């Protein structure tokens, strides 16, 4: 069954399909990163809790949800091969409803971002632009196994981290905050590469040059692990330099868990990549919060 024929089964989207389109399971990373930014700012949220709540909702359900809707619309032909039961190729979201949802959520993102002041609004603009640049033709950075995952990693981790710190600080975050936020965003390139394994066949047919397509699953998995580990090693070294050895050792422990998970995943990269999201990515994000707490305590 083709996408074009399945789109005509319904006139309006199924509510459950609309929720599936914006993929709630993907909201956690940017929401967590925003909280890391709030913590790392060193500013008490007392009296400004609404900034925290609005920022979390903006980073997760609104901006991330919008990016998922945009990606699914632009990927509808690929999904017809990889996952024909997804909302758009299955016809549960018919016609151009997927596009309209993505555009409406883009406008909502900008409106809510404006509530967070100039820093929050500026970051929201960047987030919306990045989401469309990743998915839409002719830019479609998703076609590159290097630029695509890099953009997503920075958008999911670095940008919301920076935003949380900037909104609470009412100004530019300290250099240490920016450096660590960027490092964890760069490390997330590896996480996004592992996420590409599930679309290997469709990406190959549709010309999406993800690392699993261009290098093969084994080499792509090795590079993903190297990128994730290297970013955290630099964070650990910086925390030692900044006089936070206890936090550095804690992150070493989380990295050791990831090394174990990597060793399991590398035996069967294509089959074990989804499994890695549990122990591996869980330890990665725990290290993020540890680093945020360490930075919070640094002298100004």
Secondary structure by P-SEA (a helix, b strand, c coil): ccccccccccccccaaaaaaaaccccaaaaaaaaaaaaaaccccccccaaaaaaaaaaacccaaaaaaaaaaaaaaaaaaaccccccccccccccaaaaaaaaaaaaaaaaaaaaacaaaaaaaaaaaaaaaaaccccccccccaaaaaaaaaaaacaaaaaaaaaaaacccccaaaaaaaaaaaaaaaaaaaaaaccaaaaaaaaccccccccccaaaaaaaaaaaaaaaaaaaaaaaaaaccaaaaaaaaaaaaaaaaaaaaaaaccccccccccaaaaaaaaaaaaaaaaaaaaccc
